[in-house]
Amino acid sequence: MRLKSPFLPSSQSFEAAKGSAMKVSRSKKFSDFTLDELSHLAAKAMLPEKLVLDTAKQTATLT
């Protein structure tokens, strides 16, 4: 069974989009997601960099 996505044109299925990836900031690779990327995202979103980085570090210690 092929599922259709409400976010893709009807001619595409999840199987067709499986190889595509969304960029988080400047890269599609999750391994590239660093504190520098978080700083970049914070600046783009006009959020305080220190708050974003501190929250990310605190969250990472919980896992």
PDB file of N, CA, C and O in Angstrom:
ATOM      1  N   MET A   1       0.844  -1.173   0.000  1.00  0.00           N
ATOM      2  CA  MET A   1       0.000   0.000   0.000  1.00  0.00           C
ATOM      3  C   MET A   1       0.893   1.241   0.000  1.00  0.00           C
ATOM      4  O   MET A   1       1.848   1.322   0.772  1.00  0.00           O
ATOM      5  N   ARG A   2       0.590   2.175  -0.840  1.00  0.00           N
ATOM      6  CA  ARG A   2       1.357   3.421  -0.917  1.00  0.00           C
ATOM      7  C   ARG A   2       0.548   4.521  -0.253  1.00  0.00           C
ATOM      8  O   ARG A   2      -0.604   4.767  -0.610  1.00  0.00           O
ATOM      9  N   LEU A   3       1.156   5.165   0.699  1.00  0.00           N
ATOM     10  CA  LEU A   3       0.489   6.258   1.398  1.00  0.00           C
ATOM     11  C   LEU A   3       0.768   7.577   0.698  1.00  0.00           C
ATOM     12  O   LEU A   3       1.877   7.815   0.221  1.00  0.00           O
ATOM     13  N   LYS A   4      -0.211   8.403   0.642  1.00  0.00           N
ATOM     14  CA  LYS A   4      -0.052   9.728   0.051  1.00  0.00           C
ATOM     15  C   LYS A   4       0.190  10.742   1.154  1.00  0.00           C
ATOM     16  O   LYS A   4      -0.355  10.629   2.252  1.00  0.00           O
ATOM     17  N   SER A   5       1.001  11.717   0.854  1.00  0.00           N
ATOM     18  CA  SER A   5       1.292  12.767   1.821  1.00  0.00           C
ATOM     19  C   SER A   5       0.488  14.013   1.477  1.00  0.00           C
ATOM     20  O   SER A   5       0.417  14.396   0.309  1.00  0.00           O
ATOM     21  N   PRO A   6      -0.115  14.648   2.468  1.00  0.00           N
ATOM     22  CA  PRO A   6      -0.820  15.901   2.197  1.00  0.00           C
ATOM     23  C   PRO A   6       0.151  17.036   1.876  1.00  0.00           C
ATOM     24  O   PRO A   6      -0.267  18.111   1.445  1.00  0.00           O
ATOM     25  N   PHE A   7       1.452  16.797   2.087  1.00  0.00           N
ATOM     26  CA  PHE A   7       2.455  17.831   1.872  1.00  0.00           C
ATOM     27  C   PHE A   7       3.162  17.702   0.532  1.00  0.00           C
ATOM     28  O   PHE A   7       3.947  18.576   0.165  1.00  0.00           O
ATOM     29  N   LEU A   8       2.898  16.630  -0.205  1.00  0.00           N
ATOM     30  CA  LEU A   8       3.513  16.413  -1.508  1.00  0.00           C
ATOM     31  C   LEU A   8       2.433  16.441  -2.579  1.00  0.00           C
ATOM     32  O   LEU A   8       1.286  16.084  -2.312  1.00  0.00           O
ATOM     33  N   PRO A   9       2.789  16.860  -3.788  1.00  0.00           N
ATOM     34  CA  PRO A   9       1.811  16.791  -4.880  1.00  0.00           C
ATOM     35  C   PRO A   9       1.283  15.365  -5.011  1.00  0.00           C
ATOM     36  O   PRO A   9       1.997  14.409  -4.711  1.00  0.00           O
ATOM     37  N   SER A  10       0.051  15.220  -5.453  1.00  0.00           N
ATOM     38  CA  SER A  10      -0.597  13.909  -5.494  1.00  0.00           C
ATOM     39  C   SER A  10       0.146  12.890  -6.349  1.00  0.00           C
ATOM     40  O   SER A  10      -0.056  11.688  -6.173  1.00  0.00           O
ATOM     41  N   SER A  11       0.991  13.330  -7.261  1.00  0.00           N
ATOM     42  CA  SER A  11       1.723  12.390  -8.102  1.00  0.00           C
ATOM     43  C   SER A  11       2.901  11.757  -7.374  1.00  0.00           C
ATOM     44  O   SER A  11       3.493  10.801  -7.874  1.00  0.00           O
ATOM     45  N   GLN A  12       3.246  12.273  -6.209  1.00  0.00           N
ATOM     46  CA  GLN A  12       4.363  11.721  -5.451  1.00  0.00           C
ATOM     47  C   GLN A  12       3.851  10.936  -4.253  1.00  0.00           C
ATOM     48  O   GLN A  12       2.818  11.270  -3.672  1.00  0.00           O
ATOM     49  N   SER A  13       4.573   9.908  -3.899  1.00  0.00           N
ATOM     50  CA  SER A  13       4.242   9.141  -2.703  1.00  0.00           C
ATOM     51  C   SER A  13       5.398   9.232  -1.731  1.00  0.00           C
ATOM     52  O   SER A  13       6.431   9.827  -2.039  1.00  0.00           O
ATOM     53  N   PHE A  14       5.228   8.646  -0.559  1.00  0.00           N
ATOM     54  CA  PHE A  14       6.316   8.634   0.414  1.00  0.00           C
ATOM     55  C   PHE A  14       7.531   7.909  -0.154  1.00  0.00           C
ATOM     56  O   PHE A  14       8.668   8.298   0.113  1.00  0.00           O
ATOM     57  N   GLU A  15       7.293   6.855  -0.937  1.00  0.00           N
ATOM     58  CA  GLU A  15       8.409   6.111  -1.528  1.00  0.00           C
ATOM     59  C   GLU A  15       9.220   6.995  -2.461  1.00  0.00           C
ATOM     60  O   GLU A  15      10.448   6.910  -2.484  1.00  0.00           O
ATOM     61  N   ALA A  16       8.556   7.831  -3.220  1.00  0.00           N
ATOM     62  CA  ALA A  16       9.256   8.713  -4.156  1.00  0.00           C
ATOM     63  C   ALA A  16      10.048   9.777  -3.422  1.00  0.00           C
ATOM     64  O   ALA A  16      11.092  10.221  -3.900  1.00  0.00           O
ATOM     65  N   ALA A  17       9.563  10.182  -2.276  1.00  0.00           N
ATOM     66  CA  ALA A  17      10.221  11.249  -1.526  1.00  0.00           C
ATOM     67  C   ALA A  17      11.207  10.714  -0.492  1.00  0.00           C
ATOM     68  O   ALA A  17      11.834  11.493   0.226  1.00  0.00           O
ATOM     69  N   LYS A  18      11.349   9.393  -0.410  1.00  0.00           N
ATOM     70  CA  LYS A  18      12.191   8.793   0.618  1.00  0.00           C
ATOM     71  C   LYS A  18      13.629   9.300   0.564  1.00  0.00           C
ATOM     72  O   LYS A  18      14.252   9.472   1.612  1.00  0.00           O
ATOM     73  N   GLY A  19      14.165   9.540  -0.612  1.00  0.00           N
ATOM     74  CA  GLY A  19      15.541   9.992  -0.746  1.00  0.00           C
ATOM     75  C   GLY A  19      15.733  11.466  -0.471  1.00  0.00           C
ATOM     76  O   GLY A  19      16.867  11.926  -0.333  1.00  0.00           O
ATOM     77  N   SER A  20      14.654  12.211  -0.389  1.00  0.00           N
ATOM     78  CA  SER A  20      14.793  13.645  -0.147  1.00  0.00           C
ATOM     79  C   SER A  20      14.923  13.904   1.346  1.00  0.00           C
ATOM     80  O   SER A  20      14.408  13.150   2.170  1.00  0.00           O
ATOM     81  N   ALA A  21      15.607  14.963   1.670  1.00  0.00           N
ATOM     82  CA  ALA A  21      15.794  15.320   3.077  1.00  0.00           C
ATOM     83  C   ALA A  21      15.629  16.817   3.235  1.00  0.00           C
ATOM     84  O   ALA A  21      15.932  17.588   2.324  1.00  0.00           O
ATOM     85  N   MET A  22      15.151  17.217   4.388  1.00  0.00           N
ATOM     86  CA  MET A  22      14.959  18.626   4.661  1.00  0.00           C
ATOM     87  C   MET A  22      16.211  19.176   5.339  1.00  0.00           C
ATOM     88  O   MET A  22      16.785  18.536   6.221  1.00  0.00           O
ATOM     89  N   LYS A  23      16.618  20.343   4.926  1.00  0.00           N
ATOM     90  CA  LYS A  23      17.748  20.984   5.579  1.00  0.00           C
ATOM     91  C   LYS A  23      17.313  21.498   6.938  1.00  0.00           C
ATOM     92  O   LYS A  23      16.241  22.086   7.077  1.00  0.00           O
ATOM     93  N   VAL A  24      18.152  21.272   7.941  1.00  0.00           N
ATOM     94  CA  VAL A  24      17.868  21.822   9.263  1.00  0.00           C
ATOM     95  C   VAL A  24      18.318  23.269   9.300  1.00  0.00           C
ATOM     96  O   VAL A  24      17.580  24.144   9.753  1.00  0.00           O
ATOM     97  N   SER A  25      19.502  23.516   8.834  1.00  0.00           N
ATOM     98  CA  SER A  25      20.027  24.878   8.794  1.00  0.00           C
ATOM     99  C   SER A  25      20.784  25.067   7.490  1.00  0.00           C
ATOM    100  O   SER A  25      20.268  25.660   6.542  1.00  0.00           O
ATOM    101  N   ARG A  26      22.000  24.564   7.448  1.00  0.00           N
ATOM    102  CA  ARG A  26      22.799  24.700   6.232  1.00  0.00           C
ATOM    103  C   ARG A  26      23.153  23.359   5.623  1.00  0.00           C
ATOM    104  O   ARG A  26      23.821  23.309   4.591  1.00  0.00           O
ATOM    105  N   SER A  27      22.720  22.274   6.237  1.00  0.00           N
ATOM    106  CA  SER A  27      23.080  20.939   5.769  1.00  0.00           C
ATOM    107  C   SER A  27      21.905  19.993   5.937  1.00  0.00           C
ATOM    108  O   SER A  27      21.020  20.227   6.761  1.00  0.00           O
ATOM    109  N   LYS A  28      21.900  18.927   5.157  1.00  0.00           N
ATOM    110  CA  LYS A  28      20.879  17.897   5.292  1.00  0.00           C
ATOM    111  C   LYS A  28      21.332  16.781   6.235  1.00  0.00           C
ATOM    112  O   LYS A  28      20.518  15.959   6.655  1.00  0.00           O
ATOM    113  N   LYS A  29      22.623  16.747   6.568  1.00  0.00           N
ATOM    114  CA  LYS A  29      23.165  15.681   7.412  1.00  0.00           C
ATOM    115  C   LYS A  29      22.971  16.025   8.886  1.00  0.00           C
ATOM    116  O   LYS A  29      23.363  17.100   9.340  1.00  0.00           O
ATOM    117  N   PHE A  30      22.362  15.098   9.625  1.00  0.00           N
ATOM    118  CA  PHE A  30      22.174  15.348  11.053  1.00  0.00           C
ATOM    119  C   PHE A  30      23.511  15.376  11.776  1.00  0.00           C
ATOM    120  O   PHE A  30      23.647  16.041  12.804  1.00  0.00           O
ATOM    121  N   SER A  31      24.502  14.661  11.249  1.00  0.00           N
ATOM    122  CA  SER A  31      25.829  14.659  11.880  1.00  0.00           C
ATOM    123  C   SER A  31      26.489  16.035  11.806  1.00  0.00           C
ATOM    124  O   SER A  31      27.412  16.317  12.569  1.00  0.00           O
ATOM    125  N   ASP A  32      26.029  16.886  10.903  1.00  0.00           N
ATOM    126  CA  ASP A  32      26.551  18.251  10.786  1.00  0.00           C
ATOM    127  C   ASP A  32      25.867  19.221  11.750  1.00  0.00           C
ATOM    128  O   ASP A  32      26.218  20.400  11.799  1.00  0.00           O
ATOM    129  N   PHE A  33      24.898  18.731  12.510  1.00  0.00           N
ATOM    130  CA  PHE A  33      24.143  19.584  13.428  1.00  0.00           C
ATOM    131  C   PHE A  33      24.984  19.818  14.683  1.00  0.00           C
ATOM    132  O   PHE A  33      25.005  18.980  15.584  1.00  0.00           O
ATOM    133  N   THR A  34      25.666  20.940  14.739  1.00  0.00           N
ATOM    134  CA  THR A  34      26.595  21.262  15.820  1.00  0.00           C
ATOM    135  C   THR A  34      26.116  22.514  16.553  1.00  0.00           C
ATOM    136  O   THR A  34      25.090  23.102  16.212  1.00  0.00           O
ATOM    137  N   LEU A  35      26.881  22.900  17.561  1.00  0.00           N
ATOM    138  CA  LEU A  35      26.564  24.148  18.262  1.00  0.00           C
ATOM    139  C   LEU A  35      26.660  25.336  17.314  1.00  0.00           C
ATOM    140  O   LEU A  35      25.918  26.308  17.457  1.00  0.00           O
ATOM    141  N   ASP A  36      27.569  25.263  16.346  1.00  0.00           N
ATOM    142  CA  ASP A  36      27.672  26.328  15.345  1.00  0.00           C
ATOM    143  C   ASP A  36      26.389  26.422  14.521  1.00  0.00           C
ATOM    144  O   ASP A  36      25.930  27.521  14.208  1.00  0.00           O
ATOM    145  N   GLU A  37      25.811  25.271  14.169  1.00  0.00           N
ATOM    146  CA  GLU A  37      24.544  25.270  13.427  1.00  0.00           C
ATOM    147  C   GLU A  37      23.424  25.858  14.286  1.00  0.00           C
ATOM    148  O   GLU A  37      22.580  26.606  13.793  1.00  0.00           O
ATOM    149  N   LEU A  38      23.425  25.511  15.576  1.00  0.00           N
ATOM    150  CA  LEU A  38      22.417  26.084  16.476  1.00  0.00           C
ATOM    151  C   LEU A  38      22.577  27.596  16.592  1.00  0.00           C
ATOM    152  O   LEU A  38      21.588  28.327  16.645  1.00  0.00           O
ATOM    153  N   SER A  39      23.819  28.061  16.630  1.00  0.00           N
ATOM    154  CA  SER A  39      24.064  29.510  16.664  1.00  0.00           C
ATOM    155  C   SER A  39      23.514  30.169  15.410  1.00  0.00           C
ATOM    156  O   SER A  39      22.907  31.239  15.470  1.00  0.00           O
ATOM    157  N   HIS A  40      23.733  29.520  14.275  1.00  0.00           N
ATOM    158  CA  HIS A  40      23.234  30.032  12.997  1.00  0.00           C
ATOM    159  C   HIS A  40      21.704  30.096  13.005  1.00  0.00           C
ATOM    160  O   HIS A  40      21.116  31.094  12.588  1.00  0.00           O
ATOM    161  N   LEU A  41      21.065  29.020  13.486  1.00  0.00           N
ATOM    162  CA  LEU A  41      19.603  29.003  13.562  1.00  0.00           C
ATOM    163  C   LEU A  41      19.073  30.065  14.519  1.00  0.00           C
ATOM    164  O   LEU A  41      18.068  30.718  14.236  1.00  0.00           O
ATOM    165  N   ALA A  42      19.747  30.234  15.644  1.00  0.00           N
ATOM    166  CA  ALA A  42      19.325  31.248  16.613  1.00  0.00           C
ATOM    167  C   ALA A  42      19.369  32.635  15.986  1.00  0.00           C
ATOM    168  O   ALA A  42      18.449  33.434  16.161  1.00  0.00           O
ATOM    169  N   ALA A  43      20.438  32.914  15.258  1.00  0.00           N
ATOM    170  CA  ALA A  43      20.562  34.218  14.599  1.00  0.00           C
ATOM    171  C   ALA A  43      19.463  34.400  13.557  1.00  0.00           C
ATOM    172  O   ALA A  43      18.871  35.475  13.455  1.00  0.00           O
ATOM    173  N   LYS A  44      19.191  33.344  12.781  1.00  0.00           N
ATOM    174  CA  LYS A  44      18.139  33.412  11.760  1.00  0.00           C
ATOM    175  C   LYS A  44      16.767  33.671  12.379  1.00  0.00           C
ATOM    176  O   LYS A  44      15.951  34.406  11.823  1.00  0.00           O
ATOM    177  N   ALA A  45      16.529  33.060  13.532  1.00  0.00           N
ATOM    178  CA  ALA A  45      15.238  33.201  14.204  1.00  0.00           C
ATOM    179  C   ALA A  45      15.198  34.399  15.146  1.00  0.00           C
ATOM    180  O   ALA A  45      14.194  34.646  15.814  1.00  0.00           O
ATOM    181  N   MET A  46      16.303  35.138  15.191  1.00  0.00           N
ATOM    182  CA  MET A  46      16.434  36.299  16.073  1.00  0.00           C
ATOM    183  C   MET A  46      16.167  35.934  17.536  1.00  0.00           C
ATOM    184  O   MET A  46      15.459  36.642  18.253  1.00  0.00           O
ATOM    185  N   LEU A  47      16.758  34.805  17.958  1.00  0.00           N
ATOM    186  CA  LEU A  47      16.669  34.354  19.341  1.00  0.00           C
ATOM    187  C   LEU A  47      18.013  34.570  20.022  1.00  0.00           C
ATOM    188  O   LEU A  47      19.045  34.575  19.351  1.00  0.00           O
ATOM    189  N   PRO A  48      18.022  34.748  21.334  1.00  0.00           N
ATOM    190  CA  PRO A  48      19.290  34.928  22.041  1.00  0.00           C
ATOM    191  C   PRO A  48      20.157  33.667  21.930  1.00  0.00           C
ATOM    192  O   PRO A  48      19.750  32.583  22.347  1.00  0.00           O
ATOM    193  N   GLU A  49      21.340  33.825  21.369  1.00  0.00           N
ATOM    194  CA  GLU A  49      22.229  32.685  21.120  1.00  0.00           C
ATOM    195  C   GLU A  49      22.545  31.916  22.405  1.00  0.00           C
ATOM    196  O   GLU A  49      22.490  30.687  22.420  1.00  0.00           O
ATOM    197  N   LYS A  50      22.871  32.628  23.471  1.00  0.00           N
ATOM    198  CA  LYS A  50      23.235  31.964  24.731  1.00  0.00           C
ATOM    199  C   LYS A  50      22.087  31.103  25.248  1.00  0.00           C
ATOM    200  O   LYS A  50      22.314  29.979  25.696  1.00  0.00           O
ATOM    201  N   LEU A  51      20.876  31.606  25.192  1.00  0.00           N
ATOM    202  CA  LEU A  51      19.714  30.850  25.653  1.00  0.00           C
ATOM    203  C   LEU A  51      19.537  29.571  24.827  1.00  0.00           C
ATOM    204  O   LEU A  51      19.293  28.499  25.382  1.00  0.00           O
ATOM    205  N   VAL A  52      19.658  29.686  23.513  1.00  0.00           N
ATOM    206  CA  VAL A  52      19.495  28.531  22.626  1.00  0.00           C
ATOM    207  C   VAL A  52      20.569  27.483  22.910  1.00  0.00           C
ATOM    208  O   VAL A  52      20.264  26.298  23.041  1.00  0.00           O
ATOM    209  N   LEU A  53      21.823  27.919  23.007  1.00  0.00           N
ATOM    210  CA  LEU A  53      22.922  26.978  23.237  1.00  0.00           C
ATOM    211  C   LEU A  53      22.830  26.340  24.621  1.00  0.00           C
ATOM    212  O   LEU A  53      23.043  25.136  24.765  1.00  0.00           O
ATOM    213  N   ASP A  54      22.516  27.135  25.631  1.00  0.00           N
ATOM    214  CA  ASP A  54      22.375  26.588  26.985  1.00  0.00           C
ATOM    215  C   ASP A  54      21.241  25.562  27.053  1.00  0.00           C
ATOM    216  O   ASP A  54      21.378  24.522  27.698  1.00  0.00           O
ATOM    217  N   THR A  55      20.131  25.856  26.392  1.00  0.00           N
ATOM    218  CA  THR A  55      18.994  24.940  26.378  1.00  0.00           C
ATOM    219  C   THR A  55      19.355  23.646  25.659  1.00  0.00           C
ATOM    220  O   THR A  55      18.994  22.562  26.117  1.00  0.00           O
ATOM    221  N   ALA A  56      20.061  23.748  24.544  1.00  0.00           N
ATOM    222  CA  ALA A  56      20.482  22.557  23.796  1.00  0.00           C
ATOM    223  C   ALA A  56      21.424  21.697  24.632  1.00  0.00           C
ATOM    224  O   ALA A  56      21.287  20.474  24.667  1.00  0.00           O
ATOM    225  N   LYS A  57      22.373  22.331  25.299  1.00  0.00           N
ATOM    226  CA  LYS A  57      23.319  21.583  26.140  1.00  0.00           C
ATOM    227  C   LYS A  57      22.597  20.900  27.296  1.00  0.00           C
ATOM    228  O   LYS A  57      22.876  19.743  27.614  1.00  0.00           O
ATOM    229  N   GLN A  58      21.669  21.620  27.923  1.00  0.00           N
ATOM    230  CA  GLN A  58      20.909  21.052  29.038  1.00  0.00           C
ATOM    231  C   GLN A  58      20.059  19.877  28.560  1.00  0.00           C
ATOM    232  O   GLN A  58      19.984  18.849  29.232  1.00  0.00           O
ATOM    233  N   THR A  59      19.430  20.026  27.417  1.00  0.00           N
ATOM    234  CA  THR A  59      18.596  18.962  26.865  1.00  0.00           C
ATOM    235  C   THR A  59      19.436  17.734  26.530  1.00  0.00           C
ATOM    236  O   THR A  59      19.009  16.606  26.778  1.00  0.00           O
ATOM    237  N   ALA A  60      20.614  17.940  25.975  1.00  0.00           N
ATOM    238  CA  ALA A  60      21.484  16.824  25.605  1.00  0.00           C
ATOM    239  C   ALA A  60      21.945  16.035  26.825  1.00  0.00           C
ATOM    240  O   ALA A  60      22.165  14.828  26.733  1.00  0.00           O
ATOM    241  N   THR A  61      22.092  16.697  27.955  1.00  0.00           N
ATOM    242  CA  THR A  61      22.522  15.980  29.161  1.00  0.00           C
ATOM    243  C   THR A  61      21.400  15.130  29.746  1.00  0.00           C
ATOM    244  O   THR A  61      21.663  14.224  30.536  1.00  0.00           O
ATOM    245  N   LEU A  62      20.158  15.405  29.372  1.00  0.00           N
ATOM    246  CA  LEU A  62      19.017  14.641  29.878  1.00  0.00           C
ATOM    247  C   LEU A  62      18.845  13.312  29.162  1.00  0.00           C
ATOM    248  O   LEU A  62      18.169  12.417  29.670  1.00  0.00           O
ATOM    249  N   THR A  63      19.442  13.176  28.001  1.00  0.00           N
ATOM    250  CA  THR A  63      19.238  11.945  27.222  1.00  0.00           C
ATOM    251  C   THR A  63      20.325  10.946  27.439  1.00  0.00           C
ATOM    252  O   THR A  63      20.293   9.863  26.855  1.00  0.00           O
TER     253      THR A  63
END
